[in-house]
Amino acid sequence: MHILSGSFKGRPLKSPKGDATRPTLAKVRGAVFDMFGPLIHEMTMLDLFAGSGAMGFEALSRGASHITFIEKHPLATRAILQNIEALNVKDTTTLLRADCTSALKRLEKHSFDFIYVDPPYELDISLLLKPLAQLLNPQGYLFIEQSKRKGPRFGPLKEILEELPPKSFGDTILYRFTQK
């Protein structure tokens, strides 16, 4: 796996061994950041269920100002730390090694321009949706990556945020939201 574009273009990224995480496909990463174009410059990002951190590192490479990674899996957090070191981006990153519920509580007073959520496809994230919406800046974007085989469960989120048309990439569907 490597960074697709920006100042770190072509740089390799470490990823955790085994099947405890599922990396976001390069075509999905590229499409997400192509949607933003120059808007990514100076954005703050929350990368929830970060895995290797590829989404966050791609954002930094394209000009984001700060990335907060949330990941609990030890092999994944080790990969993120190795990538932070290799890219020399310690000053523009924060890693919270915790489950998503407790990490989101620790971030209650923060806000983000861009939140990317790539949970295990079998995980029901419905209880995380309201706290995530509260962390989103007024002009911010929330993306949730899911399998097409799993129907979305966004009930309360649609009352808080405006849903943009989803994007499909093979078996992956990307749901997109912004503030109303």
C-alpha positions in Angstrom: 0.0 0.0 0.0 1.2 3.5 -0.8 0.1 7.1 -0.8 -1.6 8.0 -4.1 -1.1 11.8 -4.4 0.3 14.9 -2.8 3.6 15.6 -1.0 4.0 12.0 0.1 3.0 10.5 -3.3 4.4 7.0 -3.8 5.6 6.6 -0.2 4.8 3.1 1.2 2.6 2.6 4.2 2.9 -0.2 6.7 -0.3 -2.1 7.3 -1.1 -4.6 10.0 -0.6 -8.3 9.3 -3.6 -10.6 9.4 -7.2 -10.0 8.8 -8.1 -7.9 11.9 -8.4 -4.8 9.7 -9.6 -4.3 6.1 -7.7 -1.6 4.2 -9.7 0.9 2.2 -9.2 0.2 -1.5 -6.9 2.6 -3.4 -9.7 3.5 -5.8 -11.9 4.5 -2.9 -9.2 6.6 -1.3 -8.5 8.3 -4.5 -12.1 9.0 -5.2 -12.7 10.4 -1.7 -10.0 12.9 -2.1 -10.8 13.7 -5.7 -14.2 14.8 -4.4 -12.5 17.3 -2.1 -9.9 18.6 -4.5 -8.3 21.8 -3.0 -10.9 21.8 -0.1 -8.7 19.3 1.8 -6.1 22.0 2.3 -6.0 22.9 6.0 -8.8 20.6 7.0 -8.8 18.7 10.2 -9.8 15.0 10.0 -11.0 12.2 12.2 -10.1 8.8 10.9 -12.2 6.3 12.9 -11.4 2.6 12.7 -8.2 3.9 11.2 -6.4 0.5 10.4 -3.1 1.5 8.9 -4.1 5.1 8.8 -4.0 5.3 5.0 -7.0 7.6 4.8 -5.5 10.1 7.2 -2.0 9.9 5.7 -3.5 10.5 2.3 -5.3 13.6 3.6 -2.0 14.9 5.2 -0.2 14.3 1.9 -2.8 16.4 0.1 -2.7 19.3 2.6 -4.8 18.5 5.6 -3.6 20.3 8.7 -4.2 17.6 11.4 -5.4 14.0 11.6 -6.8 12.3 14.6 -6.6 8.5 14.3 -8.8 6.2 16.4 -7.8 2.6 16.5 -7.8 -0.1 19.2 -6.2 -3.1 17.5 -2.6 -3.3 18.7 -1.1 -4.4 15.3 -2.9 -1.5 13.6 -1.8 1.1 16.1 1.8 -0.2 15.7 1.4 0.3 11.9 0.0 3.8 12.4 2.9 4.7 14.7 5.5 3.3 12.2 3.8 5.4 9.4 3.8 8.5 11.5 7.6 8.0 12.1 8.4 7.2 8.5 6.5 10.2 7.2 7.8 12.5 10.0 4.3 13.8 10.8 4.2 13.5 14.6 3.3 17.2 14.9 0.2 16.9 12.7 -1.2 13.7 14.0 -2.9 12.3 17.2 -3.4 8.6 17.8 -6.1 7.5 20.3 -5.5 3.8 21.1 -9.0 3.1 22.4 -12.4 1.7 21.4 -14.5 4.1 19.4 -17.0 4.8 22.1 -14.5 5.9 24.7 -12.4 7.8 22.2 -15.4 9.8 20.9 -16.2 10.7 24.5 -12.6 12.0 24.9 -13.1 14.2 21.8 -16.4 15.8 22.8 -14.9 19.3 22.9 -13.2 18.9 19.5 -14.6 19.3 16.0 -13.5 18.2 12.6 -13.9 19.3 9.0 -13.8 15.7 7.7 -14.7 12.5 9.5 -14.1 9.1 7.8 -15.6 6.0 9.3 -14.5 2.6 8.1 -15.9 0.1 10.6 -15.8 -3.6 10.4 -18.7 -4.3 8.1 -20.5 -6.5 10.6 -20.4 -3.8 13.3 -23.6 -1.8 14.0 -22.5 1.8 14.3 -25.9 3.3 14.9 -25.0 4.3 18.5 -21.9 6.3 17.2 -23.8 8.4 14.7 -25.1 11.1 17.0 -21.7 11.7 18.7 -20.1 11.7 15.2 -22.6 14.3 14.0 -21.8 16.5 17.0 -18.1 16.4 16.2 -18.6 17.6 12.6 -17.9 21.3 11.8 -20.7 23.3 10.2 -19.2 23.0 6.7 -17.8 19.5 7.4 -18.3 16.1 5.8 -18.9 12.7 7.3 -18.2 9.6 5.1 -19.1 6.1 6.2 -17.7 3.1 4.3 -19.9 0.0 4.2 -20.4 -3.2 2.2 -23.2 -3.2 -0.3 -24.4 -6.4 1.2 -25.1 -4.6 4.5 -28.0 -2.2 4.5 -27.4 1.2 6.0 -28.7 1.9 9.5 -28.5 5.6 9.8 -31.9 6.4 11.3 -31.1 9.3 13.7 -28.3 10.6 11.5 -30.7 11.6 8.7 -32.5 13.8 11.2 -29.3 15.6 12.1 -27.4 15.7 8.8 -28.1 16.0 5.1 -27.4 12.8 3.2 -25.6 13.3 -0.2 -25.9 10.7 -2.9 -23.8 7.6 -2.0 -21.0 6.4 -4.2 -20.4 2.7 -5.2 -17.1 1.0 -5.7 -17.5 -2.7 -6.4 -18.7 -4.3 -3.1 -18.1 -1.0 -1.2 -20.6 1.8 -0.8 -19.6 5.2 0.5 -22.3 7.1 2.4 -21.8 10.9 2.6 -23.3 13.4 4.9 -22.9 17.1 5.6 -24.5 19.5 8.1 -28.1 20.7 7.2 
